[in-house]
Amino acid sequence: MKEKLNEFFDTVSKCTEHLPEQTDSFLNLAKNIVGKEGNLDKKTKRIIALALAVSSGCERCIAYHVDGAFKEGATKEEMLEGAFVAVLMSGGPALAYMKFVLDAVE
């Protein structure tokens, strides 16, 4: 999953080169949503983002949000449980993407 995370950062870097204003705006939005405490703590927000990444079927997003959730103190079990909420809501396709969550938390 490190490869997927590196691919994500490489893509963001290239987008910054070509579309700096748009990329910076998106990154600032993300920072203001998951990077700040609010009514939800940052760990919970990362677990929600992970579940949405599973539901969306985005391997790079899964890698990114697992990394972020670990940094916020989430346990492997918390991430797996949160990601499985996406399986409940999205069914079989989300279950297939649990493989990438399992890989990433290891």
N, CA, C and O atoms as CSV, one atom per row, in Angstrom:
chain,resi,resn,atom,element,x,y,z
A,1,MET,N,N,0.818,-1.199,0.000
A,1,MET,CA,C,0.000,0.000,0.000
A,1,MET,C,C,0.864,1.265,0.000
A,1,MET,O,O,0.388,2.342,-0.360
A,2,LYS,N,N,2.123,1.135,0.400
A,2,LYS,CA,C,3.025,2.295,0.326
A,2,LYS,C,C,3.113,2.803,-1.108
A,2,LYS,O,O,3.202,4.008,-1.345
A,3,GLU,N,N,3.088,1.869,-2.064
A,3,GLU,CA,C,3.132,2.249,-3.477
A,3,GLU,C,C,1.928,3.114,-3.837
A,3,GLU,O,O,2.071,4.114,-4.540
A,4,LYS,N,N,0.744,2.735,-3.361
A,4,LYS,CA,C,-0.472,3.505,-3.649
A,4,LYS,C,C,-0.390,4.890,-3.013
A,4,LYS,O,O,-0.806,5.883,-3.609
A,5,LEU,N,N,0.149,4.946,-1.800
A,5,LEU,CA,C,0.299,6.223,-1.121
A,5,LEU,C,C,1.283,7.114,-1.877
A,5,LEU,O,O,1.036,8.308,-2.045
A,6,ASN,N,N,2.389,6.541,-2.331
A,6,ASN,CA,C,3.360,7.302,-3.119
A,6,ASN,C,C,2.771,7.765,-4.439
A,6,ASN,O,O,3.046,8.880,-4.882
A,7,GLU,N,N,1.957,6.918,-5.079
A,7,GLU,CA,C,1.281,7.305,-6.324
A,7,GLU,C,C,0.368,8.502,-6.080
A,7,GLU,O,O,0.309,9.425,-6.893
A,8,PHE,N,N,-0.345,8.477,-4.949
A,8,PHE,CA,C,-1.237,9.582,-4.616
A,8,PHE,C,C,-0.453,10.882,-4.470
A,8,PHE,O,O,-0.825,11.904,-5.047
A,9,PHE,N,N,0.634,10.844,-3.696
A,9,PHE,CA,C,1.429,12.052,-3.490
A,9,PHE,C,C,2.067,12.535,-4.790
A,9,PHE,O,O,2.203,13.740,-5.001
A,10,ASP,N,N,2.456,11.611,-5.659
A,10,ASP,CA,C,3.011,11.973,-6.961
A,10,ASP,C,C,1.951,12.680,-7.808
A,10,ASP,O,O,2.237,13.680,-8.466
A,11,THR,N,N,0.742,12.158,-7.786
A,11,THR,CA,C,-0.352,12.773,-8.538
A,11,THR,C,C,-0.655,14.172,-8.014
A,11,THR,O,O,-0.853,15.099,-8.800
A,12,VAL,N,N,-0.692,14.329,-6.702
A,12,VAL,CA,C,-0.945,15.648,-6.111
A,12,VAL,C,C,0.153,16.627,-6.518
A,12,VAL,O,O,-0.120,17.784,-6.838
A,13,SER,N,N,1.381,16.158,-6.502
A,13,SER,CA,C,2.510,17.008,-6.902
A,13,SER,C,C,2.377,17.470,-8.348
A,13,SER,O,O,2.604,18.640,-8.654
A,14,LYS,N,N,2.012,16.553,-9.232
A,14,LYS,CA,C,1.839,16.906,-10.649
A,14,LYS,C,C,0.660,17.856,-10.844
A,14,LYS,O,O,0.722,18.776,-11.660
A,15,CYS,N,N,-0.403,17.627,-10.094
A,15,CYS,CA,C,-1.554,18.534,-10.180
A,15,CYS,C,C,-1.168,19.930,-9.697
A,15,CYS,O,O,-1.617,20.933,-10.252
A,16,THR,N,N,-0.332,19.989,-8.659
A,16,THR,CA,C,0.129,21.280,-8.132
A,16,THR,C,C,0.932,22.030,-9.185
A,16,THR,O,O,0.829,23.252,-9.297
A,17,GLU,N,N,1.735,21.300,-9.958
A,17,GLU,CA,C,2.515,21.933,-11.031
A,17,GLU,C,C,1.606,22.551,-12.083
A,17,GLU,O,O,1.835,23.679,-12.519
A,18,HIS,N,N,0.582,21.822,-12.490
A,18,HIS,CA,C,-0.264,22.236,-13.605
A,18,HIS,C,C,-1.457,23.089,-13.182
A,18,HIS,O,O,-1.883,23.982,-13.915
A,19,LEU,N,N,-1.988,22.812,-12.005
A,19,LEU,CA,C,-3.182,23.514,-11.526
A,19,LEU,C,C,-2.978,23.917,-10.062
A,19,LEU,O,O,-3.672,23.418,-9.176
A,20,PRO,N,N,-2.028,24.817,-9.813
A,20,PRO,CA,C,-1.672,25.119,-8.421
A,20,PRO,C,C,-2.824,25.695,-7.589
A,20,PRO,O,O,-3.005,25.305,-6.436
A,21,GLU,N,N,-3.589,26.601,-8.154
A,21,GLU,CA,C,-4.669,27.235,-7.393
A,21,GLU,C,C,-5.751,26.218,-7.027
A,21,GLU,O,O,-6.214,26.176,-5.888
A,22,GLN,N,N,-6.143,25.410,-7.992
A,22,GLN,CA,C,-7.185,24.425,-7.743
A,22,GLN,C,C,-6.723,23.360,-6.751
A,22,GLN,O,O,-7.464,22.976,-5.845
A,23,THR,N,N,-5.489,22.890,-6.934
A,23,THR,CA,C,-4.963,21.856,-6.049
A,23,THR,C,C,-4.826,22.388,-4.634
A,23,THR,O,O,-5.214,21.714,-3.680
A,24,ASP,N,N,-4.282,23.582,-4.486
A,24,ASP,CA,C,-4.139,24.181,-3.160
A,24,ASP,C,C,-5.500,24.375,-2.496
A,24,ASP,O,O,-5.651,24.145,-1.296
A,25,SER,N,N,-6.485,24.798,-3.281
A,25,SER,CA,C,-7.835,24.974,-2.728
A,25,SER,C,C,-8.389,23.656,-2.207
A,25,SER,O,O,-8.966,23.603,-1.121
A,26,PHE,N,N,-8.211,22.596,-2.983
A,26,PHE,CA,C,-8.693,21.284,-2.545
A,26,PHE,C,C,-7.962,20.822,-1.287
A,26,PHE,O,O,-8.587,20.342,-0.342
A,27,LEU,N,N,-6.636,20.969,-1.278
A,27,LEU,CA,C,-5.848,20.530,-0.121
A,27,LEU,C,C,-6.196,21.331,1.128
A,27,LEU,O,O,-6.224,20.782,2.229
A,28,ASN,N,N,-6.462,22.625,0.964
A,28,ASN,CA,C,-6.887,23.441,2.104
A,28,ASN,C,C,-8.247,23.009,2.622
A,28,ASN,O,O,-8.476,22.986,3.831
A,29,LEU,N,N,-9.146,22.668,1.717
A,29,LEU,CA,C,-10.456,22.160,2.126
A,29,LEU,C,C,-10.296,20.879,2.937
A,29,LEU,O,O,-10.893,20.729,4.003
A,30,ALA,N,N,-9.492,19.965,2.426
A,30,ALA,CA,C,-9.262,18.703,3.137
A,30,ALA,C,C,-8.660,18.961,4.513
A,30,ALA,O,O,-9.074,18.356,5.502
A,31,LYS,N,N,-7.688,19.854,4.571
A,31,LYS,CA,C,-7.040,20.185,5.848
A,31,LYS,C,C,-8.043,20.774,6.835
A,31,LYS,O,O,-7.997,20.471,8.027
A,32,ASN,N,N,-8.942,21.611,6.340
A,32,ASN,CA,C,-9.945,22.230,7.212
A,32,ASN,C,C,-11.029,21.258,7.663
A,32,ASN,O,O,-11.677,21.479,8.686
A,33,ILE,N,N,-11.224,20.196,6.912
A,33,ILE,CA,C,-12.264,19.233,7.286
A,33,ILE,C,C,-11.699,18.123,8.155
A,33,ILE,O,O,-12.156,17.945,9.284
A,34,VAL,N,N,-10.725,17.374,7.670
A,34,VAL,CA,C,-10.206,16.243,8.455
A,34,VAL,C,C,-9.004,16.616,9.303
A,34,VAL,O,O,-8.623,15.859,10.196
A,35,GLY,N,N,-8.399,17.763,9.043
A,35,GLY,CA,C,-7.182,18.136,9.755
A,35,GLY,C,C,-7.407,18.984,10.987
A,35,GLY,O,O,-6.444,19.395,11.635
A,36,LYS,N,N,-8.654,19.254,11.326
A,36,LYS,CA,C,-8.955,20.089,12.488
A,36,LYS,C,C,-9.989,19.400,13.376
A,36,LYS,O,O,-10.900,18.721,12.901
A,37,GLU,N,N,-9.815,19.600,14.674
A,37,GLU,CA,C,-10.816,19.131,15.625
A,37,GLU,C,C,-12.075,19.973,15.443
A,37,GLU,O,O,-11.993,21.165,15.149
A,38,GLY,N,N,-13.191,19.374,15.612
A,38,GLY,CA,C,-14.473,20.074,15.580
A,38,GLY,C,C,-15.409,19.325,16.522
A,38,GLY,O,O,-15.010,18.915,17.612
A,39,ASN,N,N,-16.630,19.155,16.101
A,39,ASN,CA,C,-17.542,18.320,16.878
A,39,ASN,C,C,-17.083,16.873,16.855
A,39,ASN,O,O,-17.373,16.102,17.770
A,40,LEU,N,N,-16.366,16.513,15.803
A,40,LEU,CA,C,-15.743,15.185,15.703
A,40,LEU,C,C,-14.240,15.352,15.828
A,40,LEU,O,O,-13.675,16.329,15.337
A,41,ASP,N,N,-13.592,14.398,16.485
A,41,ASP,CA,C,-12.137,14.456,16.556
A,41,ASP,C,C,-11.540,13.997,15.225
A,41,ASP,O,O,-12.217,13.382,14.400
A,42,LYS,N,N,-10.254,14.311,15.037
A,42,LYS,CA,C,-9.589,14.011,13.766
A,42,LYS,C,C,-9.537,12.513,13.482
A,42,LYS,O,O,-9.641,12.102,12.326
A,43,LYS,N,N,-9.380,11.706,14.498
A,43,LYS,CA,C,-9.341,10.254,14.297
A,43,LYS,C,C,-10.665,9.764,13.721
A,43,LYS,O,O,-10.683,8.983,12.770
A,44,THR,N,N,-11.764,10.220,14.295
A,44,THR,CA,C,-13.087,9.813,13.807
A,44,THR,C,C,-13.297,10.268,12.370
A,44,THR,O,O,-13.835,9.523,11.551
A,45,LYS,N,N,-12.878,11.481,12.064
A,45,LYS,CA,C,-13.020,11.987,10.699
A,45,LYS,C,C,-12.222,11.143,9.708
A,45,LYS,O,O,-12.682,10.886,8.595
A,46,ARG,N,N,-11.024,10.712,10.113
A,46,ARG,CA,C,-10.209,9.860,9.230
A,46,ARG,C,C,-10.867,8.509,9.009
A,46,ARG,O,O,-10.816,7.967,7.905
A,47,ILE,N,N,-11.480,7.964,10.042
A,47,ILE,CA,C,-12.163,6.674,9.894
A,47,ILE,C,C,-13.374,6.824,8.973
A,47,ILE,O,O,-13.653,5.936,8.168
A,48,ILE,N,N,-14.089,7.934,9.086
A,48,ILE,CA,C,-15.204,8.201,8.172
A,48,ILE,C,C,-14.682,8.327,6.744
A,48,ILE,O,O,-15.264,7.769,5.814
A,49,ALA,N,N,-13.596,9.053,6.574
A,49,ALA,CA,C,-13.010,9.213,5.238
A,49,ALA,C,C,-12.568,7.864,4.675
A,49,ALA,O,O,-12.719,7.602,3.481
A,50,LEU,N,N,-12.026,7.017,5.538
A,50,LEU,CA,C,-11.639,5.673,5.104
A,50,LEU,C,C,-12.856,4.890,4.624
A,50,LEU,O,O,-12.804,4.239,3.581
A,51,ALA,N,N,-13.939,4.948,5.373
A,51,ALA,CA,C,-15.160,4.245,4.967
A,51,ALA,C,C,-15.658,4.762,3.614
A,51,ALA,O,O,-16.097,3.983,2.769
A,52,LEU,N,N,-15.589,6.055,3.423
A,52,LEU,CA,C,-16.019,6.620,2.139
A,52,LEU,C,C,-15.078,6.218,1.009
A,52,LEU,O,O,-15.512,6.031,-0.128
A,53,ALA,N,N,-13.799,6.085,1.320
A,53,ALA,CA,C,-12.841,5.618,0.309
A,53,ALA,C,C,-13.159,4.193,-0.113
A,53,ALA,O,O,-13.057,3.850,-1.291
A,54,VAL,N,N,-13.548,3.359,0.855
A,54,VAL,CA,C,-13.948,1.983,0.543
A,54,VAL,C,C,-15.198,2.006,-0.322
A,54,VAL,O,O,-15.271,1.305,-1.331
A,55,SER,N,N,-16.167,2.795,0.063
A,55,SER,CA,C,-17.425,2.887,-0.679
A,55,SER,C,C,-17.196,3.410,-2.097
A,55,SER,O,O,-17.880,3.000,-3.034
A,56,SER,N,N,-16.230,4.317,-2.248
A,56,SER,CA,C,-15.920,4.889,-3.565
A,56,SER,C,C,-15.018,3.993,-4.398
A,56,SER,O,O,-14.883,4.194,-5.604
A,57,GLY,N,N,-14.397,2.999,-3.755
A,57,GLY,CA,C,-13.502,2.100,-4.480
A,57,GLY,C,C,-12.201,2.767,-4.889
A,57,GLY,O,O,-11.724,2.569,-6.006
A,58,CYS,N,N,-11.624,3.557,-3.991
A,58,CYS,CA,C,-10.390,4.280,-4.312
A,58,CYS,C,C,-9.231,3.725,-3.483
A,58,CYS,O,O,-9.109,4.022,-2.295
A,59,GLU,N,N,-8.380,2.916,-4.123
A,59,GLU,CA,C,-7.248,2.306,-3.423
A,59,GLU,C,C,-6.296,3.354,-2.855
A,59,GLU,O,O,-5.823,3.211,-1.728
A,60,ARG,N,N,-6.014,4.391,-3.614
A,60,ARG,CA,C,-5.088,5.420,-3.152
A,60,ARG,C,C,-5.668,6.177,-1.963
A,60,ARG,O,O,-4.947,6.523,-1.028
A,61,CYS,N,N,-6.970,6.431,-2.002
A,61,CYS,CA,C,-7.635,7.099,-0.875
A,61,CYS,C,C,-7.625,6.209,0.363
A,61,CYS,O,O,-7.446,6.694,1.480
A,62,ILE,N,N,-7.815,4.916,0.165
A,62,ILE,CA,C,-7.738,3.976,1.281
A,62,ILE,C,C,-6.360,4.062,1.926
A,62,ILE,O,O,-6.251,4.190,3.146
A,63,ALA,N,N,-5.313,3.995,1.117
A,63,ALA,CA,C,-3.944,4.075,1.645
A,63,ALA,C,C,-3.735,5.393,2.384
A,63,ALA,O,O,-3.165,5.411,3.475
A,64,TYR,N,N,-4.189,6.484,1.798
A,64,TYR,CA,C,-4.008,7.805,2.388
A,64,TYR,C,C,-4.714,7.923,3.744
A,64,TYR,O,O,-4.136,8.424,4.708
A,65,HIS,N,N,-5.960,7.459,3.808
A,65,HIS,CA,C,-6.727,7.629,5.038
A,65,HIS,C,C,-6.349,6.611,6.109
A,65,HIS,O,O,-6.490,6.903,7.297
A,66,VAL,N,N,-5.873,5.425,5.728
A,66,VAL,CA,C,-5.319,4.509,6.729
A,66,VAL,C,C,-4.081,5.145,7.350
A,66,VAL,O,O,-3.919,5.134,8.570
A,67,ASP,N,N,-3.212,5.695,6.516
A,67,ASP,CA,C,-2.014,6.364,7.017
A,67,ASP,C,C,-2.395,7.500,7.964
A,67,ASP,O,O,-1.830,7.627,9.050
A,68,GLY,N,N,-3.344,8.314,7.550
A,68,GLY,CA,C,-3.786,9.431,8.390
A,68,GLY,C,C,-4.448,8.973,9.676
A,68,GLY,O,O,-4.245,9.578,10.729
A,69,ALA,N,N,-5.234,7.915,9.603
A,69,ALA,CA,C,-5.900,7.401,10.807
A,69,ALA,C,C,-4.883,6.858,11.802
A,69,ALA,O,O,-5.004,7.081,13.007
A,70,PHE,N,N,-3.872,6.137,11.289
A,70,PHE,CA,C,-2.800,5.679,12.180
A,70,PHE,C,C,-2.128,6.864,12.863
A,70,PHE,O,O,-1.852,6.816,14.062
A,71,LYS,N,N,-1.867,7.916,12.116
A,71,LYS,CA,C,-1.214,9.104,12.673
A,71,LYS,C,C,-2.070,9.779,13.739
A,71,LYS,O,O,-1.542,10.436,14.636
A,72,GLU,N,N,-3.381,9.619,13.646
A,72,GLU,CA,C,-4.292,10.198,14.635
A,72,GLU,C,C,-4.576,9.236,15.793
A,72,GLU,O,O,-5.375,9.542,16.678
A,73,GLY,N,N,-3.921,8.076,15.782
A,73,GLY,CA,C,-4.046,7.160,16.904
A,73,GLY,C,C,-5.091,6.075,16.750
A,73,GLY,O,O,-5.386,5.363,17.710
A,74,ALA,N,N,-5.660,5.934,15.557
A,74,ALA,CA,C,-6.649,4.882,15.341
A,74,ALA,C,C,-5.976,3.514,15.364
A,74,ALA,O,O,-4.839,3.356,14.919
A,75,THR,N,N,-6.687,2.547,15.883
A,75,THR,CA,C,-6.180,1.185,15.874
A,75,THR,C,C,-6.614,0.485,14.591
A,75,THR,O,O,-7.522,0.936,13.893
A,76,LYS,N,N,-5.958,-0.601,14.304
A,76,LYS,CA,C,-6.323,-1.416,13.142
A,76,LYS,C,C,-7.783,-1.843,13.258
A,76,LYS,O,O,-8.531,-1.794,12.282
A,77,GLU,N,N,-8.183,-2.261,14.456
A,77,GLU,CA,C,-9.552,-2.738,14.661
A,77,GLU,C,C,-10.577,-1.628,14.440
A,77,GLU,O,O,-11.641,-1.877,13.873
A,78,GLU,N,N,-10.266,-0.396,14.885
A,78,GLU,CA,C,-11.183,0.722,14.664
A,78,GLU,C,C,-11.343,1.003,13.179
A,78,GLU,O,O,-12.450,1.249,12.699
A,79,MET,N,N,-10.235,0.965,12.458
A,79,MET,CA,C,-10.304,1.226,11.021
A,79,MET,C,C,-11.083,0.139,10.291
A,79,MET,O,O,-11.894,0.436,9.414
A,80,LEU,N,N,-10.841,-1.114,10.649
A,80,LEU,CA,C,-11.566,-2.206,9.996
A,80,LEU,C,C,-13.062,-2.113,10.278
A,80,LEU,O,O,-13.879,-2.314,9.380
A,81,GLU,N,N,-13.417,-1.812,11.506
A,81,GLU,CA,C,-14.832,-1.685,11.846
A,81,GLU,C,C,-15.477,-0.517,11.112
A,81,GLU,O,O,-16.581,-0.640,10.581
A,82,GLY,N,N,-14.780,0.617,11.084
A,82,GLY,CA,C,-15.306,1.769,10.361
A,82,GLY,C,C,-15.447,1.499,8.874
A,82,GLY,O,O,-16.445,1.874,8.258
A,83,ALA,N,N,-14.443,0.848,8.300
A,83,ALA,CA,C,-14.496,0.534,6.874
A,83,ALA,C,C,-15.618,-0.445,6.563
A,83,ALA,O,O,-16.200,-0.409,5.479
A,84,PHE,N,N,-15.917,-1.312,7.510
A,84,PHE,CA,C,-16.969,-2.308,7.253
A,84,PHE,C,C,-18.354,-1.675,7.247
A,84,PHE,O,O,-19.299,-2.264,6.723
A,85,VAL,N,N,-18.488,-0.475,7.827
A,85,VAL,CA,C,-19.751,0.256,7.706
A,85,VAL,C,C,-20.020,0.547,6.233
A,85,VAL,O,O,-21.168,0.524,5.787
A,86,ALA,N,N,-18.956,0.823,5.482
A,86,ALA,CA,C,-19.105,1.046,4.039
A,86,ALA,C,C,-19.611,-0.209,3.344
A,86,ALA,O,O,-20.394,-0.127,2.398
A,87,VAL,N,N,-19.168,-1.364,3.811
A,87,VAL,CA,C,-19.650,-2.625,3.228
A,87,VAL,C,C,-21.150,-2.753,3.465
A,87,VAL,O,O,-21.894,-3.152,2.569
A,88,LEU,N,N,-21.592,-2.412,4.673
A,88,LEU,CA,C,-23.028,-2.458,4.979
A,88,LEU,C,C,-23.815,-1.589,4.003
A,88,LEU,O,O,-24.854,-2.000,3.485
A,89,MET,N,N,-23.307,-0.385,3.761
A,89,MET,CA,C,-24.051,0.570,2.955
A,89,MET,C,C,-23.843,0.403,1.456
A,89,MET,O,O,-24.682,0.830,0.663
A,90,SER,N,N,-22.725,-0.218,1.058
A,90,SER,CA,C,-22.405,-0.306,-0.371
A,90,SER,C,C,-22.381,-1.724,-0.921
A,90,SER,O,O,-22.297,-1.914,-2.135
A,91,GLY,N,N,-22.451,-2.717,-0.051
A,91,GLY,CA,C,-22.565,-4.101,-0.503
A,91,GLY,C,C,-21.277,-4.727,-1.015
A,91,GLY,O,O,-20.177,-4.365,-0.598
A,92,GLY,N,N,-21.445,-5.680,-1.935
A,92,GLY,CA,C,-20.356,-6.507,-2.433
A,92,GLY,C,C,-19.161,-5.751,-2.986
A,92,GLY,O,O,-18.027,-6.118,-2.674
A,93,PRO,N,N,-19.357,-4.708,-3.797
A,93,PRO,CA,C,-18.190,-3.990,-4.293
A,93,PRO,C,C,-17.329,-3.422,-3.168
A,93,PRO,O,O,-16.101,-3.460,-3.251
A,94,ALA,N,N,-17.952,-2.902,-2.128
A,94,ALA,CA,C,-17.176,-2.386,-0.993
A,94,ALA,C,C,-16.473,-3.525,-0.267
A,94,ALA,O,O,-15.348,-3.361,0.206
A,95,LEU,N,N,-17.123,-4.668,-0.178
A,95,LEU,CA,C,-16.483,-5.825,0.452
A,95,LEU,C,C,-15.204,-6.193,-0.300
A,95,LEU,O,O,-14.200,-6.556,0.313
A,96,ALA,N,N,-15.245,-6.099,-1.610
A,96,ALA,CA,C,-14.058,-6.394,-2.412
A,96,ALA,C,C,-12.922,-5.422,-2.097
A,96,ALA,O,O,-11.756,-5.815,-2.120
A,97,TYR,N,N,-13.241,-4.162,-1.803
A,97,TYR,CA,C,-12.212,-3.172,-1.490
A,97,TYR,C,C,-11.681,-3.293,-0.069
A,97,TYR,O,O,-10.701,-2.632,0.274
A,98,MET,N,N,-12.302,-4.116,0.763
A,98,MET,CA,C,-11.768,-4.361,2.107
A,98,MET,C,C,-10.375,-4.999,2.016
A,98,MET,O,O,-9.583,-4.888,2.953
A,99,LYS,N,N,-10.076,-5.661,0.904
A,99,LYS,CA,C,-8.746,-6.248,0.703
A,99,LYS,C,C,-7.668,-5.174,0.849
A,99,LYS,O,O,-6.620,-5.416,1.448
A,100,PHE,N,N,-7.928,-3.998,0.303
A,100,PHE,CA,C,-6.950,-2.925,0.332
A,100,PHE,C,C,-6.844,-2.314,1.731
A,100,PHE,O,O,-5.770,-1.861,2.124
A,101,VAL,N,N,-7.937,-2.297,2.477
A,101,VAL,CA,C,-7.881,-1.835,3.864
A,101,VAL,C,C,-7.061,-2.821,4.673
A,101,VAL,O,O,-6.184,-2.426,5.441
A,102,LEU,N,N,-7.346,-4.113,4.500
A,102,LEU,CA,C,-6.589,-5.153,5.227
A,102,LEU,C,C,-5.099,-5.068,4.901
A,102,LEU,O,O,-4.260,-5.181,5.795
A,103,ASP,N,N,-4.768,-4.868,3.628
A,103,ASP,CA,C,-3.370,-4.704,3.247
A,103,ASP,C,C,-2.750,-3.469,3.898
A,103,ASP,O,O,-1.628,-3.515,4.401
A,104,ALA,N,N,-3.498,-2.367,3.880
A,104,ALA,CA,C,-2.961,-1.099,4.370
A,104,ALA,C,C,-2.735,-1.097,5.881
A,104,ALA,O,O,-1.751,-0.530,6.356
A,105,VAL,N,N,-3.624,-1.716,6.629
A,105,VAL,CA,C,-3.455,-1.711,8.088
A,105,VAL,C,C,-2.346,-2.632,8.547
A,105,VAL,O,O,-1.867,-2.520,9.676
A,106,GLU,N,N,-1.935,-3.545,7.678
A,106,GLU,CA,C,-0.809,-4.429,8.014
A,106,GLU,C,C,0.472,-3.719,7.688
A,106,GLU,O,O,1.553,-4.272,7.889
